[in-house]
């Protein structure tokens, strides 16, 4: 087996007929607001402490009222990008700051996976996270997209690596 460069040629042009599917690959959303329920901070602190002692991810679960929504995640033993807690789920990841009111950074950053985005769509995926955070006690004031990555699936293998 040899390593070869992707096919590159000036005679290949991407057309609408070559694109089998397109959509959002990843979406990062920031949430600014005020936490009304700080009990989650204690829960996250305990999980993170256990994860650090074991040097492994620790399973956790968020169940909210009144909807009874559940979200299973793995608490990482480390924070991320200035956020105290890193909660990784199958469909999205939450970075949560250890502050009740927004400071220089948003309270929460959510990175939504391509699987969730392609299955439910961006609007429904965002709505799920907004509802989850609201029911957890975050009084959301501002929701902003922070990053967006597009995905394109081409019908021709010759187009792999082709710039659009």
Number of C-alpha atoms within 10 A of each C-alpha: 3 4 5 6 7 12 12 13 10 6 5 12 12 13 9 9 9 15 14 11 11 12 15 18 17 20 21 19 19 19 24 20 20 17 21 13 13 15 11 13 18 10 14 19 15 13 21 26 17 17 19 16 10 11 13 15 19 18 15 17 14 15 15 17 10 7 10 11 13 12 16 15 21 20 28 22 21 17 16 14 9 11 19 18 24 23 26 20 18 13 16 22 18 23 22 22 23 17 17 15 16 17 11 5 15 21 23 24 23 22 20 25 19 21 15 18 21 15 10 13 14 18 9 13 19 20 11 14 17 18 16 21 18 16 18 19 18 23 18 17 10 10 16 12 12 13 11 13 11 11 12 13 14 19 13 12 12 13 20 13 11 16 9 7
